[in-house]
């Protein structure tokens, strides 16, 4: 399957998912109850989580695909892992639960090691 066909299929699947999602959202005219407590969360940690996700999506969309599945996997996973690190740092800066803080520390250590491994692999396997 060519890259163009894969992209078309991906866009079609995304469109179908979007249609299902939009269909499941009640229209504003039907919405009479506005419980903003759970739906309009804001604050420093929420803003930081959103920033980490935006950064990841931008980096992933900017990847120059090579057509080599191994290279493209590593290139895509690096920003994904970096987002996990960024989100774990938000937990450490704002979280209170000892178990979640310990998990955040473990995520940082594991993801940094995996990023290094992928960067080293990419350096050893240049695209020809």
The first five atom37 places (N, CA, C, CB, O) and aatype in JSON, in Angstrom:
{
  "aatype": [20, 20, 20, 20, 20, 20, 20, 20, 20, 20, 20, 20, 20, 20, 20, 20, 20, 20, 20, 20, 20, 20, 20, 20, 20, 20, 20, 20, 20, 20, 20, 20, 20, 20, 20, 20, 20, 20, 20, 20, 20, 20, 20, 20, 20, 20, 20, 20, 20, 20, 20, 20, 20, 20, 20, 20, 20, 20, 20, 20, 20, 20, 20, 20, 20, 20, 20, 20, 20, 20, 20, 20, 20, 20, 20, 20, 20, 20, 20, 20, 20, 20, 20, 20, 20, 20, 20, 20, 20, 20, 20, 20, 20, 20, 20, 20, 20, 20, 20, 20, 20, 20, 20, 20, 20, 20, 20, 20, 20, 20, 20, 20, 20, 20, 20, 20, 20, 20, 20, 20, 20, 20, 20, 20, 20, 20, 20, 20],
  "atom_mask": [
    [1, 1, 1, 1, 1],
    [1, 1, 1, 1, 1],
    [1, 1, 1, 1, 1],
    [1, 1, 1, 1, 1],
    [1, 1, 1, 1, 1],
    [1, 1, 1, 1, 1],
    [1, 1, 1, 1, 1],
    [1, 1, 1, 1, 1],
    [1, 1, 1, 1, 1],
    [1, 1, 1, 1, 1],
    [1, 1, 1, 1, 1],
    [1, 1, 1, 1, 1],
    [1, 1, 1, 1, 1],
    [1, 1, 1, 1, 1],
    [1, 1, 1, 1, 1],
    [1, 1, 1, 1, 1],
    [1, 1, 1, 1, 1],
    [1, 1, 1, 1, 1],
    [1, 1, 1, 1, 1],
    [1, 1, 1, 1, 1],
    [1, 1, 1, 1, 1],
    [1, 1, 1, 1, 1],
    [1, 1, 1, 1, 1],
    [1, 1, 1, 1, 1],
    [1, 1, 1, 1, 1],
    [1, 1, 1, 1, 1],
    [1, 1, 1, 1, 1],
    [1, 1, 1, 1, 1],
    [1, 1, 1, 1, 1],
    [1, 1, 1, 1, 1],
    [1, 1, 1, 1, 1],
    [1, 1, 1, 1, 1],
    [1, 1, 1, 1, 1],
    [1, 1, 1, 1, 1],
    [1, 1, 1, 1, 1],
    [1, 1, 1, 1, 1],
    [1, 1, 1, 1, 1],
    [1, 1, 1, 1, 1],
    [1, 1, 1, 1, 1],
    [1, 1, 1, 1, 1],
    [1, 1, 1, 1, 1],
    [1, 1, 1, 1, 1],
    [1, 1, 1, 1, 1],
    [1, 1, 1, 1, 1],
    [1, 1, 1, 1, 1],
    [1, 1, 1, 1, 1],
    [1, 1, 1, 1, 1],
    [1, 1, 1, 1, 1],
    [1, 1, 1, 1, 1],
    [1, 1, 1, 1, 1],
    [1, 1, 1, 1, 1],
    [1, 1, 1, 1, 1],
    [1, 1, 1, 1, 1],
    [1, 1, 1, 1, 1],
    [1, 1, 1, 1, 1],
    [1, 1, 1, 1, 1],
    [1, 1, 1, 1, 1],
    [1, 1, 1, 1, 1],
    [1, 1, 1, 1, 1],
    [1, 1, 1, 1, 1],
    [1, 1, 1, 1, 1],
    [1, 1, 1, 1, 1],
    [1, 1, 1, 1, 1],
    [1, 1, 1, 1, 1],
    [1, 1, 1, 1, 1],
    [1, 1, 1, 1, 1],
    [1, 1, 1, 1, 1],
    [1, 1, 1, 1, 1],
    [1, 1, 1, 1, 1],
    [1, 1, 1, 1, 1],
    [1, 1, 1, 1, 1],
    [1, 1, 1, 1, 1],
    [1, 1, 1, 1, 1],
    [1, 1, 1, 1, 1],
    [1, 1, 1, 1, 1],
    [1, 1, 1, 1, 1],
    [1, 1, 1, 1, 1],
    [1, 1, 1, 1, 1],
    [1, 1, 1, 1, 1],
    [1, 1, 1, 1, 1],
    [1, 1, 1, 1, 1],
    [1, 1, 1, 1, 1],
    [1, 1, 1, 1, 1],
    [1, 1, 1, 1, 1],
    [1, 1, 1, 1, 1],
    [1, 1, 1, 1, 1],
    [1, 1, 1, 1, 1],
    [1, 1, 1, 1, 1],
    [1, 1, 1, 1, 1],
    [1, 1, 1, 1, 1],
    [1, 1, 1, 1, 1],
    [1, 1, 1, 1, 1],
    [1, 1, 1, 1, 1],
    [1, 1, 1, 1, 1],
    [1, 1, 1, 1, 1],
    [1, 1, 1, 1, 1],
    [1, 1, 1, 1, 1],
    [1, 1, 1, 1, 1],
    [1, 1, 1, 1, 1],
    [1, 1, 1, 1, 1],
    [1, 1, 1, 1, 1],
    [1, 1, 1, 1, 1],
    [1, 1, 1, 1, 1],
    [1, 1, 1, 1, 1],
    [1, 1, 1, 1, 1],
    [1, 1, 1, 1, 1],
    [1, 1, 1, 1, 1],
    [1, 1, 1, 1, 1],
    [1, 1, 1, 1, 1],
    [1, 1, 1, 1, 1],
    [1, 1, 1, 1, 1],
    [1, 1, 1, 1, 1],
    [1, 1, 1, 1, 1],
    [1, 1, 1, 1, 1],
    [1, 1, 1, 1, 1],
    [1, 1, 1, 1, 1],
    [1, 1, 1, 1, 1],
    [1, 1, 1, 1, 1],
    [1, 1, 1, 1, 1],
    [1, 1, 1, 1, 1],
    [1, 1, 1, 1, 1],
    [1, 1, 1, 1, 1],
    [1, 1, 1, 1, 1],
    [1, 1, 1, 1, 1],
    [1, 1, 1, 1, 1],
    [1, 1, 1, 1, 1],
    [1, 1, 1, 1, 1],
    [1, 1, 1, 1, 1]
  ],
  "atom_positions": [
    [[0.86, -1.18, 0.0], [0.0, 0.0, 0.0], [0.9, 1.24, 0.0], [-0.98, 0.0, 1.24], [1.85, 1.33, 0.78]],
    [[0.6, 2.16, -0.86], [1.42, 3.36, -0.97], [1.16, 4.3, 0.2], [1.15, 4.07, -2.3], [0.14, 4.2, 0.89]],
    [[2.09, 5.2, 0.41], [1.95, 6.18, 1.48], [0.71, 7.03, 1.26], [3.2, 7.08, 1.56], [0.0, 7.35, 2.22]],
    [[0.44, 7.4, 0.02], [-0.74, 8.22, -0.28], [-2.02, 7.49, 0.12], [-0.79, 8.59, -1.77], [-2.93, 8.1, 0.69]],
    [[-2.1, 6.2, -0.18], [-3.28, 5.42, 0.19], [-3.42, 5.33, 1.7], [-3.22, 4.01, -0.43], [-4.52, 5.42, 2.25]],
    [[-2.28, 5.14, 2.38], [-2.31, 5.07, 3.84], [-2.82, 6.38, 4.43], [-0.91, 4.75, 4.4], [-3.61, 6.39, 5.38]],
    [[-2.35, 7.49, 3.87], [-2.78, 8.8, 4.36], [-4.27, 8.99, 4.13], [-1.99, 9.93, 3.67], [-4.99, 9.48, 5.01]],
    [[-4.75, 8.6, 2.95], [-6.18, 8.73, 2.65], [-7.0, 7.88, 3.62], [-6.48, 8.3, 1.19], [-8.01, 8.35, 4.14]],
    [[-6.57, 6.64, 3.86], [-7.29, 5.77, 4.8], [-7.26, 6.35, 6.21], [-6.68, 4.37, 4.8], [-8.27, 6.3, 6.92]],
    [[-6.13, 6.88, 6.62], [-6.02, 7.48, 7.94], [-6.95, 8.68, 8.07], [-4.57, 7.91, 8.21], [-7.62, 8.83, 9.08]],
    [[-6.99, 9.52, 7.04], [-7.88, 10.68, 7.07], [-9.34, 10.26, 7.08], [-7.61, 11.59, 5.88], [-10.16, 10.89, 7.76]],
    [[-9.67, 9.22, 6.34], [-11.05, 8.73, 6.34], [-11.43, 8.2, 7.72], [-11.24, 7.63, 5.27], [-12.52, 8.47, 8.22]],
    [[-10.52, 7.43, 8.32], [-10.8, 6.9, 9.66], [-10.95, 8.03, 10.66], [-9.68, 5.93, 10.1], [-11.84, 7.99, 11.51]],
    [[-10.08, 9.03, 10.57], [-10.17, 10.18, 11.48], [-11.48, 10.91, 11.29], [-8.98, 11.14, 11.27], [-12.1, 11.35, 12.26]],
    [[-11.91, 11.05, 10.04], [-13.18, 11.72, 9.76], [-14.36, 10.96, 10.34], [-13.37, 11.88, 8.27], [-15.29, 11.56, 10.88]],
    [[-14.31, 9.63, 10.23], [-15.4, 8.83, 10.8], [-15.43, 8.95, 12.32], [-15.25, 7.35, 10.39], [-16.5, 9.08, 12.92]],
    [[-14.26, 8.91, 12.94], [-14.2, 9.06, 14.39], [-14.71, 10.43, 14.82], [-12.78, 8.85, 14.9], [-15.42, 10.55, 15.81]],
    [[-14.34, 11.45, 14.07], [-14.81, 12.8, 14.38], [-16.33, 12.87, 14.26], [-14.15, 13.83, 13.46], [-16.99, 13.49, 15.09]],
    [[-16.88, 12.25, 13.22], [-18.33, 12.27, 13.04], [-19.03, 11.59, 14.2], [-18.71, 11.59, 11.72], [-20.04, 12.08, 14.7]],
    [[-18.5, 10.44, 14.64], [-19.09, 9.73, 15.78], [-19.0, 10.6, 17.03], [-18.39, 8.37, 16.01], [-19.95, 10.7, 17.8]],
    [[-17.84, 11.21, 17.23], [-17.65, 12.07, 18.4], [-18.63, 13.24, 18.38], [-16.21, 12.58, 18.46], [-19.29, 13.51, 19.39]],
    [[-18.71, 13.91, 17.26], [-19.59, 15.08, 17.17], [-21.06, 14.69, 17.34], [-19.4, 15.79, 15.84], [-21.84, 15.45, 17.91]],
    [[-21.42, 13.54, 16.86], [-22.8, 13.07, 17.0], [-23.13, 12.79, 18.47], [-23.02, 11.8, 16.16], [-24.28, 12.93, 18.88]],
    [[-22.13, 12.41, 19.24], [-22.38, 12.06, 20.64], [-22.47, 13.29, 21.55], [-21.3, 11.15, 21.15], [-22.89, 13.17, 22.7]],
    [[-22.09, 14.45, 21.05], [-22.14, 15.67, 21.84], [-23.51, 16.32, 21.67], [-21.0, 16.65, 21.43], [-23.92, 16.62, 20.55]],
    [[-24.21, 16.55, 22.78], [-25.52, 17.21, 22.64], [-25.34, 18.65, 22.16], [-26.28, 17.18, 23.98], [-24.36, 19.32, 22.51]],
    [[-26.28, 19.11, 21.36], [-26.18, 20.48, 20.87], [-26.39, 21.45, 22.03], [-27.21, 20.75, 19.74], [-27.0, 21.1, 23.04]],
    [[-25.9, 22.65, 21.87], [-26.05, 23.64, 22.93], [-27.5, 23.97, 23.19], [-25.29, 24.92, 22.59], [-27.88, 24.29, 24.32]],
    [[-28.32, 23.88, 22.16], [-29.75, 24.16, 22.36], [-30.38, 23.12, 23.26], [-30.48, 24.2, 21.01], [-31.31, 23.44, 24.0]],
    [[-29.89, 21.89, 23.21], [-30.44, 20.84, 24.06], [-29.83, 20.86, 25.45], [-30.21, 19.48, 23.41], [-30.43, 20.34, 26.4]],
    [[-28.67, 21.43, 25.58], [-27.96, 21.44, 26.86], [-28.58, 22.47, 27.79], [-26.46, 21.73, 26.66], [-28.6, 23.66, 27.49]],
    [[-29.08, 22.0, 28.92], [-29.69, 22.93, 29.86], [-28.92, 23.0, 31.16], [-31.12, 22.52, 30.14], [-29.07, 23.95, 31.93]],
    [[-28.09, 22.01, 31.42], [-27.34, 21.97, 32.67], [-25.87, 22.25, 32.36], [-27.52, 20.6, 33.4], [-25.3, 21.63, 31.46]],
    [[-25.27, 23.16, 33.08], [-23.87, 23.52, 32.86], [-23.07, 23.26, 34.12], [-23.74, 24.99, 32.43], [-22.89, 24.16, 34.95]],
    [[-22.6, 22.04, 34.27], [-21.76, 21.68, 35.41], [-20.31, 21.93, 35.01], [-21.99, 20.2, 35.85], [-19.65, 21.04, 34.47]],
    [[-19.81, 23.12, 35.28], [-18.48, 23.5, 34.85], [-17.39, 22.92, 35.74], [-18.37, 24.99, 34.8], [-16.22, 22.95, 35.37]],
    [[-17.75, 22.41, 36.89], [-16.74, 21.9, 37.8], [-15.87, 20.82, 37.18], [-17.38, 21.38, 39.03], [-14.65, 20.88, 37.28]],
    [[-16.49, 19.85, 36.55], [-15.74, 18.73, 36.0], [-15.28, 18.99, 34.58], [-16.57, 17.48, 36.05], [-14.3, 18.39, 34.14]],
    [[-15.95, 19.85, 33.85], [-15.67, 20.02, 32.44], [-14.78, 21.22, 32.13], [-16.94, 20.14, 31.69], [-14.19, 21.27, 31.05]],
    [[-14.68, 22.15, 33.02], [-13.92, 23.36, 32.74], [-12.78, 23.5, 33.75], [-14.84, 24.6, 32.79], [-12.56, 24.57, 34.32]],
    [[-12.06, 22.4, 33.95], [-10.95, 22.43, 34.89], [-9.86, 23.32, 34.33], [-10.41, 21.0, 35.16], [-9.53, 23.26, 33.15]],
    [[-9.31, 24.14, 35.18], [-8.21, 24.98, 34.75], [-7.26, 25.14, 35.92], [-8.71, 26.36, 34.25], [-7.58, 24.79, 37.06]],
    [[-6.12, 25.65, 35.63], [-5.11, 25.84, 36.65], [-3.74, 25.58, 36.07], [-5.37, 24.93, 37.85], [-3.6, 25.23, 34.9]],
    [[-2.74, 25.77, 36.89], [-1.37, 25.65, 36.42], [-1.07, 24.26, 35.88], [-0.4, 25.97, 37.55], [-0.46, 24.12, 34.82]],
    [[-1.51, 23.21, 36.59], [-1.19, 21.87, 36.12], [-1.94, 21.55, 34.82], [-1.54, 20.84, 37.18], [-1.36, 20.95, 33.91]],
    [[-3.2, 21.94, 34.73], [-3.96, 21.68, 33.5], [-3.33, 22.41, 32.32], [-5.43, 22.12, 33.67], [-3.18, 21.83, 31.24]],
    [[-2.97, 23.65, 32.53], [-2.31, 24.42, 31.46], [-1.0, 23.75, 31.04], [-2.05, 25.86, 31.92], [-0.68, 23.69, 29.86]],
    [[-0.26, 23.24, 32.02], [1.01, 22.58, 31.72], [0.81, 21.27, 30.99], [1.8, 22.34, 33.01], [1.55, 20.94, 30.07]],
    [[-0.21, 20.5, 31.39], [-0.51, 19.25, 30.68], [-0.9, 19.55, 29.24], [-1.64, 18.48, 31.39], [-0.44, 18.87, 28.31]],
    [[-1.73, 20.55, 29.04], [-2.14, 20.93, 27.69], [-0.95, 21.39, 26.86], [-3.2, 22.02, 27.74], [-0.86, 21.06, 25.67]],
    [[-0.05, 22.15, 27.47], [1.14, 22.61, 26.75], [2.02, 21.43, 26.34], [1.95, 23.59, 27.63], [2.56, 21.41, 25.24]],
    [[2.15, 20.45, 27.22], [2.95, 19.26, 26.9], [2.34, 18.5, 25.73], [3.07, 18.34, 28.13], [3.06, 18.03, 24.84]],
    [[1.02, 18.37, 25.74], [0.35, 17.66, 24.65], [0.46, 18.43, 23.34], [-1.13, 17.44, 25.01], [0.7, 17.84, 22.28]],
    [[0.3, 19.75, 23.4], [0.42, 20.57, 22.19], [1.83, 20.46, 21.61], [0.09, 22.04, 22.49], [2.01, 20.34, 20.39]],
    [[2.83, 20.5, 22.49], [4.22, 20.38, 22.06], [4.45, 19.03, 21.37], [5.19, 20.55, 23.26], [5.1, 18.96, 20.33]],
    [[3.91, 17.97, 21.97], [4.06, 16.64, 21.4], [3.41, 16.55, 20.03], [3.47, 15.58, 22.34], [4.01, 16.07, 19.07]],
    [[2.17, 17.03, 19.93], [1.47, 16.94, 18.66], [2.2, 17.73, 17.57], [0.04, 17.46, 18.8], [2.31, 17.26, 16.44]],
    [[2.69, 18.9, 17.91], [3.44, 19.7, 16.93], [4.69, 18.96, 16.47], [3.82, 21.06, 17.52], [4.98, 18.91, 15.27]],
    [[5.41, 18.4, 17.42], [6.65, 17.68, 17.08], [6.36, 16.44, 16.24], [7.4, 17.29, 18.36], [7.09, 16.13, 15.3]],
    [[5.3, 15.73, 16.58], [4.97, 14.53, 15.83], [4.49, 14.86, 14.42], [3.9, 13.72, 16.56], [4.78, 14.12, 13.47]],
    [[3.77, 15.96, 14.27], [3.29, 16.35, 12.94], [4.43, 16.88, 12.07], [2.19, 17.41, 13.07], [4.31, 16.91, 10.84]],
    [[5.52, 17.3, 12.68], [6.65, 17.85, 11.94], [7.66, 16.78, 11.52], [7.35, 18.9, 12.77], [8.66, 17.09, 10.86]],
    [[7.41, 15.54, 11.89], [8.35, 14.46, 11.56], [8.45, 14.3, 10.05], [7.91, 13.13, 12.22], [7.45, 14.3, 9.33]],
    [[9.67, 14.18, 9.59], [9.92, 13.9, 8.18], [9.98, 12.38, 8.03], [11.24, 14.6, 7.66], [10.98, 11.76, 8.39]],
    [[8.91, 11.81, 7.5], [8.87, 10.36, 7.35], [9.81, 9.91, 6.25], [7.45, 9.89, 7.05], [9.96, 10.58, 5.23]],
    [[10.45, 8.76, 6.49], [11.46, 8.25, 5.58], [10.96, 7.11, 4.71], [12.66, 7.8, 6.35], [11.57, 6.79, 3.69]],
    [[9.86, 6.5, 5.1], [9.41, 5.29, 4.42], [10.0, 4.04, 5.05], [9.77, 5.35, 2.96], [9.64, 2.93, 4.68]],
    [[10.91, 4.22, 5.99], [11.5, 3.12, 6.73], [10.77, 3.02, 8.06], [13.06, 3.32, 6.94], [10.85, 3.93, 8.89]],
    [[10.05, 1.93, 8.27], [9.22, 1.79, 9.47], [10.02, 1.92, 10.75], [8.5, 0.46, 9.44], [9.54, 2.49, 11.73]],
    [[11.23, 1.39, 10.77], [12.05, 1.45, 11.98], [12.44, 2.89, 12.31], [13.3, 0.59, 11.82], [12.32, 3.33, 13.46]],
    [[12.89, 3.6, 11.31], [13.3, 5.0, 11.49], [12.09, 5.85, 11.88], [13.94, 5.56, 10.2], [12.16, 6.65, 12.81]],
    [[10.99, 5.66, 11.17], [9.8, 6.47, 11.44], [9.23, 6.17, 12.83], [8.74, 6.21, 10.37], [8.72, 7.07, 13.49]],
    [[9.31, 4.91, 13.26], [8.87, 4.55, 14.61], [9.68, 5.32, 15.65], [8.99, 3.03, 14.83], [9.12, 5.92, 16.56]],
    [[10.99, 5.29, 15.51], [11.85, 5.98, 16.47], [11.6, 7.49, 16.44], [13.34, 5.69, 16.18], [11.51, 8.13, 17.48]],
    [[11.49, 8.05, 15.24], [11.25, 9.49, 15.12], [9.92, 9.89, 15.75], [11.27, 9.91, 13.65], [9.81, 10.96, 16.34]],
    [[8.91, 9.05, 15.63], [7.61, 9.36, 16.22], [7.56, 9.15, 17.71], [6.56, 8.53, 15.57], [6.87, 9.88, 18.43]],
    [[8.28, 8.14, 18.18], [8.22, 7.83, 19.61], [9.01, 8.81, 20.47], [8.74, 6.43, 19.84], [8.69, 8.99, 21.64]],
    [[10.03, 9.43, 19.92], [10.82, 10.37, 20.72], [9.96, 11.52, 21.24], [11.98, 10.93, 19.88], [9.99, 11.77, 22.45]],
    [[9.19, 12.23, 20.41], [8.35, 13.29, 20.99], [7.25, 12.74, 21.89], [7.72, 14.11, 19.87], [6.83, 13.41, 22.84]],
    [[6.78, 11.54, 21.61], [5.77, 10.91, 22.46], [6.35, 10.67, 23.86], [5.28, 9.57, 21.84], [5.71, 10.97, 24.86]],
    [[7.56, 10.13, 23.9], [8.21, 9.88, 25.19], [8.55, 11.2, 25.89], [9.49, 9.05, 24.99], [8.45, 11.3, 27.11]],
    [[8.95, 12.22, 25.12], [9.25, 13.52, 25.72], [8.01, 14.1, 26.37], [9.81, 14.49, 24.68], [8.1, 14.73, 27.42]],
    [[6.85, 13.9, 25.75], [5.6, 14.38, 26.35], [5.33, 13.68, 27.68], [4.41, 14.16, 25.39], [4.86, 14.3, 28.63]],
    [[5.64, 12.39, 27.74], [5.47, 11.67, 29.01], [6.37, 12.26, 30.08], [5.78, 10.16, 28.82], [5.97, 12.41, 31.23]],
    [[7.59, 12.6, 29.7], [8.52, 13.24, 30.65], [7.97, 14.59, 31.09], [9.93, 13.4, 30.02], [7.97, 14.91, 32.28]],
    [[7.52, 15.38, 30.13], [6.99, 16.71, 30.46], [5.78, 16.61, 31.39], [6.6, 17.45, 29.17], [5.65, 17.4, 32.32]],
    [[4.91, 15.64, 31.13], [3.73, 15.47, 31.99], [4.13, 14.97, 33.38], [2.74, 14.49, 31.34], [3.53, 15.37, 34.37]],
    [[5.13, 14.1, 33.44], [5.6, 13.62, 34.74], [6.2, 14.77, 35.54], [6.65, 12.5, 34.55], [6.06, 14.82, 36.77]],
    [[6.86, 15.69, 34.87], [7.42, 16.86, 35.56], [6.31, 17.76, 36.1], [8.33, 17.66, 34.62], [6.47, 18.39, 37.15]],
    [[5.19, 17.82, 35.39], [4.03, 18.58, 35.89], [3.53, 17.92, 37.17], [2.89, 18.65, 34.83], [3.2, 18.61, 38.14]],
    [[3.46, 16.61, 37.17], [3.04, 15.88, 38.38], [3.98, 16.21, 39.54], [3.01, 14.36, 38.13], [3.52, 16.48, 40.65]],
    [[5.28, 16.18, 39.3], [6.24, 16.46, 40.38], [6.12, 17.9, 40.87], [7.66, 16.2, 39.9], [6.33, 18.16, 42.05]],
    [[5.79, 18.82, 39.99], [5.65, 20.22, 40.38], [4.35, 20.5, 41.1], [5.76, 21.11, 39.16], [4.28, 21.42, 41.92]],
    [[3.31, 19.72, 40.82], [1.98, 20.04, 41.34], [1.32, 18.93, 42.15], [1.1, 20.4, 40.23], [0.45, 19.21, 42.97]],
    [[1.7, 17.7, 41.92], [1.03, 16.57, 42.56], [1.38, 16.42, 44.03], [1.37, 15.3, 41.83], [2.45, 16.83, 44.48]],
    [[0.47, 15.83, 44.74], [0.66, 15.64, 46.19], [0.76, 14.17, 46.58], [-0.49, 16.28, 46.94], [1.41, 13.85, 47.58]],
    [[0.15, 13.28, 45.81], [0.09, 11.88, 46.18], [1.46, 11.21, 46.03], [-0.95, 11.15, 45.33], [2.05, 11.26, 44.95]],
    [[1.98, 10.6, 47.1], [3.32, 9.99, 47.04], [3.44, 8.9, 45.98], [3.66, 9.41, 48.39], [4.48, 8.77, 45.33]],
    [[2.39, 8.12, 45.8], [2.44, 7.05, 44.8], [2.55, 7.62, 43.38], [1.19, 6.15, 44.91], [3.32, 7.12, 42.57]],
    [[1.78, 8.67, 43.09], [1.83, 9.28, 41.77], [3.15, 9.99, 41.54], [0.67, 10.26, 41.59], [3.68, 9.99, 40.43]],
    [[3.7, 10.6, 42.58], [4.99, 11.27, 42.45], [6.1, 10.25, 42.17], [5.31, 12.09, 43.73], [6.99, 10.49, 41.37]],
    [[6.02, 9.11, 42.85], [7.0, 8.04, 42.63], [6.88, 7.51, 41.2], [6.81, 6.89, 43.66], [7.88, 7.26, 40.53]],
    [[5.65, 7.34, 40.74], [5.42, 6.9, 39.36], [5.99, 7.92, 38.38], [3.92, 6.67, 39.1], [6.61, 7.54, 37.38]],
    [[5.78, 9.19, 38.64], [6.3, 10.24, 37.75], [7.82, 10.16, 37.66], [5.87, 11.63, 38.25], [8.39, 10.32, 36.58]],
    [[8.47, 9.93, 38.79], [9.93, 9.8, 38.78], [10.37, 8.59, 37.95], [10.47, 9.67, 40.22], [11.34, 8.66, 37.21]],
    [[9.63, 7.49, 38.08], [9.95, 6.29, 37.31], [9.72, 6.52, 35.81], [9.11, 5.1, 37.79], [10.5, 6.06, 34.98]],
    [[8.66, 7.23, 35.48], [8.36, 7.54, 34.08], [9.5, 8.36, 33.48], [7.02, 8.3, 33.95], [9.96, 8.07, 32.38]],
    [[9.95, 9.36, 34.21], [11.04, 10.21, 33.71], [12.29, 9.37, 33.44], [11.37, 11.33, 34.72], [12.89, 9.47, 32.37]],
    [[12.68, 8.54, 34.4], [13.88, 7.72, 34.24], [13.75, 6.76, 33.05], [14.16, 6.92, 35.52], [14.67, 6.64, 32.24]],
    [[12.62, 6.1, 32.95], [12.42, 5.12, 31.86], [12.37, 5.8, 30.5], [11.14, 4.32, 32.1], [12.99, 5.33, 29.55]],
    [[11.63, 6.89, 30.4], [11.45, 7.55, 29.11], [12.74, 8.21, 28.64], [10.33, 8.58, 29.19], [13.04, 8.21, 27.45]],
    [[13.51, 8.78, 29.57], [14.8, 9.37, 29.19], [15.72, 8.3, 28.63], [15.46, 10.08, 30.39], [16.42, 8.52, 27.64]],
    [[15.74, 7.13, 29.28], [16.58, 6.03, 28.8], [16.14, 5.56, 27.42], [16.56, 4.86, 29.8], [16.98, 5.28, 26.56]],
    [[14.83, 5.47, 27.21], [14.34, 5.01, 25.91], [14.59, 6.05, 24.81], [12.84, 4.7, 26.0], [14.9, 5.69, 23.68]],
    [[14.45, 7.32, 25.14], [14.77, 8.37, 24.16], [16.23, 8.26, 23.75], [14.47, 9.78, 24.73], [16.56, 8.32, 22.57]],
    [[17.11, 8.1, 24.72], [18.55, 7.97, 24.44], [18.8, 6.77, 23.54], [19.36, 7.83, 25.75], [19.56, 6.84, 22.58]],
    [[18.13, 5.66, 23.86], [18.29, 4.45, 23.05], [17.85, 4.69, 21.61], [17.48, 3.28, 23.67], [18.53, 4.28, 20.68]],
    [[16.72, 5.36, 21.42], [16.23, 5.63, 20.06], [17.13, 6.61, 19.33], [14.8, 6.17, 20.11], [17.39, 6.45, 18.14]],
    [[17.61, 7.64, 20.04], [18.52, 8.6, 19.41], [19.81, 7.91, 18.98], [18.84, 9.76, 20.38], [20.32, 8.16, 17.89]],
    [[20.34, 7.04, 19.84], [21.55, 6.3, 19.49], [21.31, 5.39, 18.29], [22.04, 5.47, 20.7], [22.15, 5.27, 17.4]],
    [[20.14, 4.74, 18.28], [19.81, 3.86, 17.16], [19.71, 4.66, 15.87], [18.49, 3.1, 17.43], [20.24, 4.25, 14.83]],
    [[19.03, 5.8, 15.92], [18.9, 6.64, 14.73], [20.26, 7.1, 14.22], [18.01, 7.85, 15.02], [20.5, 7.14, 13.02]],
    [[21.15, 7.45, 15.15], [22.49, 7.89, 14.75], [23.26, 6.76, 14.07], [23.27, 8.4, 15.97], [24.06, 7.0, 13.16]],
    [[23.01, 5.53, 14.51], [23.71, 4.38, 13.94], [23.05, 3.86, 12.66], [23.77, 3.27, 14.96], [23.63, 3.03, 11.96]],
    [[21.85, 4.34, 12.36], [21.1, 3.87, 11.19], [20.61, 5.06, 10.35], [19.91, 2.98, 11.62], [19.4, 5.29, 10.26]],
    [[21.53, 5.8, 9.75], [21.1, 6.95, 8.95], [20.26, 6.5, 7.75], [22.32, 7.76, 8.47], [20.48, 5.43, 7.18]],
    [[19.3, 7.33, 7.4], [18.44, 7.03, 6.25], [19.25, 7.25, 4.99], [17.16, 7.92, 6.26], [19.93, 8.26, 4.84]],
    [[19.15, 6.29, 4.09], [19.93, 6.38, 2.84], [19.08, 6.85, 1.7], [20.55, 5.04, 2.48], [19.57, 6.99, 0.58]]
  ]
}
